[in-house]
Amino acid sequence: MKLIELHILQSFPVTCLNRDDVGAPKSAVFGGAPRARVSSQCWKRAIRQFAAKNRPDIFAGERGHFIVIPLQSALEKEGLEPPKAQETAEDIATFLGDQDKKYKEGHKTSVALYLSPKELEGIAKAAVQDIRENGKASLKRGTLKKVIQGIAPKDLADIAIFGRMVANDHSLMIEGAGLFSHALSTHRVTNEIDFFTAVDDLKPEESEGAGHIGTLEFNSACYYRYIGINLDLLRDADHLGHFGDDEIEAVLETFLKSCVLAVPGARKNSMLGHNPPAFVLGLVRTGQPISLVNAFEEPIKPSKGYIEPSIQAMEEHYENLKKTYNLDAVELRIPDRDLKGFCEGILDHV
């Protein structure tokens, strides 16, 4: 397979980028040492949102349980009366994701469904045509995929990259062309506790004590994260095969910039984790995906901080892998190039 791979080193001060079930920063043990961790799901959502904000015309997919609402609206735009539109939307939603019987305030699917506005429009148009010709919408496995392929929507780049699961109709499933690791700190990390108080401005002067006291867990870490994209898969008929070369380039440019710049939003105002990467190694090559995380299997020890020794360890590990496994790749680096030049250099070789 032909791949674009990004190997990113990114340092954060006091942050809690990704919380577990008790509100503490996520962690893992790697190389026998505790590490800070940010799940791939967490960073993928940040990347999706960043891309959608910058190119909503091509990254427009929405995922949720309440697909009946936009689907009913699309059906009404095609001329169905509201009661019939609601009934049809609920039938289609139930076909795709079953109904959550426990939810009593409307129609909710039991699973989150991931569709783009153009896909919904196409499904609605085909359903209305079926109703006018046969009295009801045709809901059989494979039918909706043919509808979507027929309209060749141009707003589902995110679905092609991040993938889609539809258990009730496997023909609609899409294997994501994107590859994402969990981010791990390059060094040993233990969480710390922030004890804080809030002052009650309206409290009588003679009263004592704070208006509120509490604790929050945080950490600070230099993370390694891997992101790749399978270009062969991205360009096939089930993904973006109907996109032209310029459109594919726009998708990749947006995706690359989003991968570099997007940061998970947890506690974004109280801890401000908006730190861009210190170093990015970008590769364009053919072969299987290869992570460089084992550069940090032995935790990095601080030497003028963690960034510089982490960069050195990763570069040395990559050179060893190149020699051992005869890796051949186009290589680009940030900060050797600015972000614009980095993306242009990657795109010149895809």
FIKEPA-50511 format. One record per residue (C-alpha): x, y, z. Coordinates in Angstrom, 3 decimals, always signed. Layout:
% FIKEPA-50511
atom east = X	north = Y	up = Z
...
This chain:
% FIKEPA-50511
atom east = +0.000	north = +0.000	up = +0.000
atom east = +1.062	north = +3.595	up = -0.584
atom east = +1.108	north = +5.577	up = +2.641
atom east = +1.488	north = +9.024	up = +4.085
atom east = +2.820	north = +8.718	up = +7.634
atom east = +3.221	north = +11.396	up = +10.288
atom east = +5.411	north = +10.826	up = +13.346
atom east = +4.660	north = +13.672	up = +15.737
atom east = +6.350	north = +14.842	up = +18.939
atom east = +4.270	north = +17.313	up = +20.901
atom east = +4.913	north = +18.685	up = +24.385
atom east = +2.193	north = +19.927	up = +26.720
atom east = +2.475	north = +21.645	up = +30.108
atom east = -0.219	north = +21.311	up = +32.790
atom east = -3.084	north = +19.592	up = +30.941
atom east = -5.719	north = +16.898	up = +31.095
atom east = -6.218	north = +16.243	up = +27.383
atom east = -8.182	north = +13.003	up = +27.737
atom east = -9.955	north = +11.921	up = +30.908
atom east = -10.839	north = +8.467	up = +32.169
atom east = -14.021	north = +7.422	up = +33.997
atom east = -12.984	north = +9.227	up = +37.211
atom east = -11.792	north = +12.411	up = +35.514
atom east = -8.071	north = +11.669	up = +35.687
atom east = -5.737	north = +11.934	up = +32.671
atom east = -5.566	north = +8.603	up = +30.844
atom east = -2.407	north = +6.568	up = +31.288
atom east = -0.727	north = +3.339	up = +30.202
atom east = +2.303	north = +1.234	up = +31.067
atom east = +4.873	north = +0.934	up = +28.273
atom east = +8.406	north = -0.353	up = +28.636
atom east = +7.623	north = -1.107	up = +32.260
atom east = +7.034	north = +2.575	up = +33.038
atom east = +3.840	north = +4.592	up = +33.574
atom east = +3.107	north = +6.922	up = +30.661
atom east = +0.619	north = +9.683	up = +29.907
atom east = -1.817	north = +8.634	up = +27.184
atom east = -4.355	north = +10.242	up = +24.880
atom east = -6.644	north = +7.775	up = +23.136
atom east = -6.812	north = +7.680	up = +19.359
atom east = -10.581	north = +8.236	up = +19.558
atom east = -10.046	north = +11.478	up = +21.434
atom east = -7.526	north = +12.921	up = +18.983
atom east = -9.518	north = +11.677	up = +15.968
atom east = -12.535	north = +13.676	up = +17.109
atom east = -10.399	north = +16.804	up = +17.453
atom east = -9.040	north = +16.234	up = +13.932
atom east = -12.534	north = +15.677	up = +12.486
atom east = -13.851	north = +18.849	up = +14.083
atom east = -10.853	north = +20.910	up = +12.941
atom east = -11.202	north = +19.652	up = +9.360
atom east = -14.958	north = +20.231	up = +9.322
atom east = -14.504	north = +23.806	up = +10.528
atom east = -11.970	north = +24.591	up = +7.796
atom east = -13.510	north = +22.622	up = +4.894
atom east = -17.163	north = +21.957	up = +5.721
atom east = -17.887	north = +21.316	up = +2.044
atom east = -15.882	north = +18.088	up = +1.988
atom east = -15.684	north = +17.103	up = +5.701
atom east = -19.403	north = +17.199	up = +6.486
atom east = -20.200	north = +13.830	up = +8.071
atom east = -22.231	north = +13.823	up = +11.278
atom east = -22.500	north = +10.908	up = +13.684
atom east = -25.330	north = +10.415	up = +16.115
atom east = -28.397	north = +8.537	up = +17.333
atom east = -30.953	north = +11.108	up = +16.189
atom east = -30.663	north = +10.671	up = +12.425
atom east = -34.456	north = +10.904	up = +12.095
atom east = -34.309	north = +14.698	up = +12.512
atom east = -32.117	north = +15.564	up = +9.469
atom east = -33.622	north = +12.673	up = +7.483
atom east = -37.168	north = +13.914	up = +8.038
atom east = -36.112	north = +17.394	up = +6.982
atom east = -34.574	north = +15.998	up = +3.781
atom east = -37.746	north = +14.020	up = +3.033
atom east = -39.922	north = +17.101	up = +3.512
atom east = -37.715	north = +19.035	up = +1.087
atom east = -38.455	north = +16.303	up = -1.464
atom east = -42.186	north = +16.966	up = -1.078
atom east = -43.398	north = +14.523	up = +1.580
atom east = -45.931	north = +15.801	up = +4.082
atom east = -44.525	north = +15.985	up = +7.664
atom east = -46.432	north = +12.945	up = +9.052
atom east = -45.364	north = +10.722	up = +6.156
atom east = -41.851	north = +12.164	up = +6.237
atom east = -41.533	north = +11.348	up = +9.934
atom east = -42.869	north = +7.825	up = +9.453
atom east = -40.488	north = +7.175	up = +6.547
atom east = -37.513	north = +8.677	up = +8.400
atom east = -38.194	north = +6.424	up = +11.369
atom east = -38.477	north = +3.364	up = +9.114
atom east = -35.133	north = +4.128	up = +7.447
atom east = -33.434	north = +4.900	up = +10.773
atom east = -34.731	north = +1.660	up = +12.305
atom east = -33.543	north = -0.282	up = +9.265
atom east = -30.048	north = +1.169	up = +9.660
atom east = -29.658	north = +1.122	up = +13.422
atom east = -32.685	north = -0.362	up = +15.217
atom east = -34.718	north = +1.757	up = +17.594
atom east = -33.723	north = +2.362	up = +21.197
atom east = -36.935	north = +1.247	up = +22.906
atom east = -35.899	north = +2.726	up = +26.244
atom east = -35.874	north = +6.258	up = +24.829
atom east = -39.387	north = +7.727	up = +25.078
atom east = -38.911	north = +11.332	up = +23.922
atom east = -38.698	north = +10.676	up = +20.206
atom east = -36.915	north = +8.302	up = +17.858
atom east = -33.375	north = +7.315	up = +18.776
atom east = -31.326	north = +4.597	up = +17.117
atom east = -29.574	north = +2.053	up = +19.318
atom east = -26.239	north = +2.850	up = +17.639
atom east = -24.688	north = +6.069	up = +16.372
atom east = -24.925	north = +6.363	up = +12.584
atom east = -22.365	north = +8.284	up = +10.522
atom east = -23.705	north = +9.912	up = +7.346
atom east = -23.085	north = +13.076	up = +5.363
atom east = -25.781	north = +15.610	up = +4.352
atom east = -25.455	north = +14.671	up = +0.670
atom east = -25.917	north = +10.999	up = +1.533
atom east = -29.064	north = +11.859	up = +3.493
atom east = -30.362	north = +13.935	up = +0.583
atom east = -29.766	north = +11.058	up = -1.823
atom east = -31.457	north = +8.540	up = +0.472
atom east = -34.439	north = +10.882	up = +0.907
atom east = -34.781	north = +11.460	up = -2.829
atom east = -34.708	north = +7.728	up = -3.580
atom east = -37.211	north = +7.006	up = -0.780
atom east = -39.680	north = +9.570	up = -2.079
atom east = -39.395	north = +8.168	up = -5.586
atom east = -40.075	north = +4.659	up = -4.218
atom east = -43.103	north = +5.916	up = -2.288
atom east = -44.579	north = +7.592	up = -5.366
atom east = -43.997	north = +4.510	up = -7.515
atom east = -44.595	north = +1.648	up = -5.064
atom east = -46.293	north = +3.183	up = -2.031
atom east = -43.343	north = +2.698	up = +0.334
atom east = -39.564	north = +3.060	up = +0.529
atom east = -37.509	north = +0.042	up = -0.500
atom east = -35.400	north = -1.053	up = +2.456
atom east = -33.207	north = -4.000	up = +1.564
atom east = -29.558	north = -4.637	up = +2.272
atom east = -27.439	north = -3.099	up = -0.444
atom east = -30.179	north = -0.741	up = -1.686
atom east = -28.936	north = +2.359	up = +0.118
atom east = -25.348	north = +1.741	up = -0.948
atom east = -26.444	north = +1.772	up = -4.592
atom east = -28.289	north = +5.031	up = -3.948
atom east = -25.184	north = +6.625	up = -2.406
atom east = -22.916	north = +5.381	up = -5.193
atom east = -25.377	north = +6.763	up = -7.709
atom east = -25.198	north = +10.311	up = -6.371
atom east = -21.387	north = +10.223	up = -5.806
atom east = -21.437	north = +12.640	up = -2.818
atom east = -18.467	north = +14.989	up = -2.397
atom east = -18.951	north = +15.834	up = +1.299
atom east = -17.893	north = +12.563	up = +2.965
atom east = -14.103	north = +12.776	up = +3.066
atom east = -14.187	north = +12.334	up = +6.830
atom east = -16.234	north = +9.128	up = +6.553
atom east = -13.744	north = +7.756	up = +4.012
atom east = -10.830	north = +8.532	up = +6.351
atom east = -12.331	north = +7.605	up = +9.720
atom east = -14.578	north = +4.755	up = +8.594
atom east = -18.175	north = +3.761	up = +9.205
atom east = -19.803	north = +0.817	up = +10.968
atom east = -23.395	north = -0.149	up = +10.060
atom east = -24.173	north = -3.532	up = +11.601
atom east = -27.620	north = -3.862	up = +10.021
atom east = -26.394	north = -3.296	up = +6.455
atom east = -22.786	north = -4.341	up = +5.950
atom east = -22.781	north = -2.904	up = +2.432
atom east = -22.669	north = +0.576	up = +3.996
atom east = -19.634	north = -0.218	up = +6.124
atom east = -16.479	north = +1.669	up = +5.183
atom east = -13.021	north = +0.714	up = +6.394
atom east = -11.295	north = +3.903	up = +7.439
atom east = -8.294	north = +4.832	up = +5.315
atom east = -6.796	north = +6.629	up = +8.311
atom east = -4.456	north = +4.947	up = +10.803
atom east = -4.090	north = +6.346	up = +14.319
atom east = -2.099	north = +5.345	up = +17.373
atom east = -2.814	north = +6.275	up = +20.953
atom east = -0.483	north = +9.107	up = +21.917
atom east = +2.045	north = +8.033	up = +24.563
atom east = +4.482	north = +10.124	up = +26.536
atom east = +8.086	north = +9.493	up = +25.546
atom east = +9.039	north = +9.467	up = +29.229
atom east = +7.812	north = +8.322	up = +32.608
atom east = +4.791	north = +10.307	up = +33.867
atom east = +2.748	north = +10.232	up = +37.063
atom east = -0.382	north = +12.304	up = +37.484
atom east = -0.411	north = +15.230	up = +39.886
atom east = -3.239	north = +16.862	up = +41.838
atom east = -4.305	north = +20.491	up = +41.694
atom east = -6.074	north = +21.666	up = +44.865
atom east = -8.122	north = +24.783	up = +44.096
atom east = -10.578	north = +27.127	up = +45.766
atom east = -13.164	north = +29.600	up = +44.515
atom east = -13.927	north = +32.799	up = +46.392
atom east = -17.534	north = +33.773	up = +47.139
atom east = -17.647	north = +37.483	up = +46.231
atom east = -21.031	north = +37.982	up = +47.929
atom east = -20.195	north = +36.318	up = +51.242
atom east = -20.626	north = +38.515	up = +54.367
atom east = -17.305	north = +39.895	up = +55.629
atom east = -17.601	north = +38.164	up = +58.992
atom east = -17.991	north = +34.739	up = +57.353
atom east = -14.996	north = +32.489	up = +56.849
atom east = -14.113	north = +29.821	up = +54.335
atom east = -14.052	north = +29.475	up = +50.569
atom east = -17.068	north = +29.396	up = +48.297
atom east = -15.888	north = +26.122	up = +46.822
atom east = -12.923	north = +23.793	up = +47.109
atom east = -11.945	north = +20.896	up = +44.879
atom east = -9.208	north = +18.858	up = +43.276
atom east = -8.318	north = +18.021	up = +39.682
atom east = -5.727	north = +15.620	up = +38.319
atom east = -3.328	north = +16.729	up = +35.592
atom east = -0.002	north = +15.870	up = +34.041
atom east = +2.583	north = +17.345	up = +31.688
atom east = +4.161	north = +15.288	up = +28.946
atom east = +5.916	north = +15.128	up = +25.601
atom east = +3.819	north = +12.784	up = +23.446
atom east = +4.679	north = +10.621	up = +20.470
atom east = +1.768	north = +9.972	up = +18.123
atom east = +1.478	north = +8.235	up = +14.775
atom east = -1.001	north = +9.065	up = +12.028
atom east = -1.066	north = +7.407	up = +8.630
atom east = -3.365	north = +7.301	up = +5.634
atom east = -3.673	north = +4.461	up = +3.143
atom east = -3.741	north = +6.269	up = -0.200
atom east = -4.708	north = +3.168	up = -2.179
atom east = -7.737	north = +2.565	up = +0.039
atom east = -8.695	north = +6.246	up = +0.023
atom east = -8.841	north = +6.253	up = -3.778
atom east = -10.839	north = +3.051	up = -4.271
atom east = -14.474	north = +2.871	up = -5.390
atom east = -15.853	north = +2.451	up = -1.850
atom east = -14.094	north = +5.581	up = -0.615
atom east = -13.190	north = +8.617	up = -2.732
atom east = -12.787	north = +6.957	up = -6.117
atom east = -15.301	north = +9.433	up = -7.569
atom east = -13.118	north = +12.406	up = -6.531
atom east = -10.844	north = +14.086	up = -9.050
atom east = -7.109	north = +14.608	up = -8.418
atom east = -7.601	north = +18.210	up = -7.277
atom east = -10.358	north = +17.158	up = -4.888
atom east = -8.196	north = +14.378	up = -3.409
atom east = -5.392	north = +16.902	up = -2.954
atom east = -7.773	north = +19.246	up = -1.093
atom east = -8.847	north = +16.377	up = +1.176
atom east = -5.257	north = +15.405	up = +1.954
atom east = -4.099	north = +18.974	up = +2.548
atom east = -6.956	north = +19.586	up = +4.992
atom east = -6.328	north = +16.275	up = +6.720
atom east = -2.580	north = +16.875	up = +7.086
atom east = -3.048	north = +20.357	up = +8.528
atom east = -5.750	north = +19.102	up = +10.882
atom east = -3.538	north = +16.250	up = +12.119
atom east = -0.733	north = +18.675	up = +12.928
atom east = -2.801	north = +21.494	up = +14.446
atom east = -5.829	north = +19.882	up = +16.125
atom east = -5.662	north = +19.456	up = +19.911
atom east = -8.257	north = +17.724	up = +22.137
atom east = -10.462	north = +20.286	up = +23.831
atom east = -10.633	north = +18.959	up = +27.408
atom east = -10.147	north = +21.824	up = +29.897
atom east = -9.149	north = +24.029	up = +26.987
atom east = -9.899	north = +27.242	up = +28.896
atom east = -8.549	north = +26.346	up = +32.340
atom east = -5.354	north = +24.557	up = +31.218
atom east = -4.887	north = +25.809	up = +27.637
atom east = -3.254	north = +22.844	up = +25.932
atom east = -2.896	north = +24.557	up = +22.556
atom east = +0.743	north = +23.723	up = +21.895
atom east = +1.702	north = +22.929	up = +18.284
atom east = +4.071	north = +20.006	up = +17.635
atom east = +7.771	north = +20.526	up = +18.291
atom east = +8.732	north = +18.063	up = +15.547
atom east = +6.993	north = +16.202	up = +12.715
atom east = +8.571	north = +13.558	up = +10.511
atom east = +6.449	north = +13.099	up = +7.400
atom east = +6.967	north = +10.103	up = +5.120
atom east = +5.530	north = +9.048	up = +1.772
atom east = +6.327	north = +5.422	up = +1.032
atom east = +5.028	north = +2.035	up = -0.048
atom east = +4.703	north = -0.876	up = +2.378
atom east = +3.082	north = -1.696	up = +5.680
atom east = +2.571	north = +0.966	up = +8.377
atom east = +5.480	north = +1.265	up = +10.815
atom east = +5.317	north = +3.049	up = +14.149
atom east = +8.395	north = +4.591	up = +15.742
atom east = +7.062	north = +4.257	up = +19.288
atom east = +9.792	north = +1.761	up = +20.247
atom east = +12.236	north = +4.657	up = +20.153
atom east = +10.748	north = +5.368	up = +23.583
atom east = +10.407	north = +1.824	up = +24.944
atom east = +13.149	north = +2.895	up = +27.348
atom east = +11.736	north = +6.077	up = +28.859
atom east = +13.538	north = +9.250	up = +27.844
atom east = +15.430	north = +10.947	up = +30.654
atom east = +15.341	north = +14.751	up = +30.790
atom east = +18.334	north = +16.508	up = +29.273
atom east = +17.501	north = +20.150	up = +28.635
atom east = +13.894	north = +18.987	up = +28.776
atom east = +12.258	north = +16.095	up = +26.920
atom east = +11.791	north = +17.493	up = +23.404
atom east = +15.387	north = +17.406	up = +22.157
atom east = +16.289	north = +13.931	up = +23.505
atom east = +12.950	north = +12.615	up = +22.160
atom east = +13.709	north = +13.975	up = +18.677
atom east = +17.196	north = +12.428	up = +18.800
atom east = +15.864	north = +9.049	up = +19.951
atom east = +13.194	north = +8.972	up = +17.259
atom east = +15.596	north = +9.949	up = +14.471
atom east = +18.111	north = +7.289	up = +15.569
atom east = +15.401	north = +4.635	up = +15.767
atom east = +14.115	north = +5.564	up = +12.315
atom east = +17.627	north = +5.361	up = +10.816
atom east = +18.082	north = +1.899	up = +12.349
atom east = +14.755	north = +0.708	up = +10.905
atom east = +15.682	north = +2.107	up = +7.489
atom east = +18.885	north = +0.104	up = +7.444
atom east = +17.425	north = -3.092	up = +8.899
atom east = +14.271	north = -3.254	up = +6.798
atom east = +15.454	north = -1.392	up = +3.682
atom east = +12.848	north = +1.330	up = +4.040
atom east = +12.655	north = +3.799	up = +1.183
atom east = +10.626	north = +6.956	up = +1.697
atom east = +10.268	north = +10.604	up = +0.805
atom east = +11.105	north = +12.427	up = +4.048
atom east = +10.025	north = +15.876	up = +5.176
atom east = +10.335	north = +17.508	up = +8.560
atom east = +8.840	north = +20.294	up = +10.606
atom east = +10.494	north = +22.654	up = +11.603
atom east = +12.878	north = +22.250	up = +8.630
atom east = +9.873	north = +23.351	up = +6.579
atom east = +6.930	north = +25.487	up = +7.624
atom east = +3.505	north = +23.831	up = +7.682
atom east = +2.538	north = +25.080	up = +4.221
atom east = +5.786	north = +23.887	up = +2.653
atom east = +5.581	north = +20.590	up = +4.534
atom east = +2.094	north = +19.845	up = +3.170
atom east = +3.084	north = +20.904	up = -0.343
atom east = +6.114	north = +18.627	up = -0.212
atom east = +4.001	north = +15.664	up = +0.888
atom east = +1.391	north = +16.294	up = -1.803
atom east = +4.047	north = +16.542	up = -4.517
atom east = +4.726	north = +12.821	up = -4.005
atom east = +1.231	north = +11.326	up = -3.775
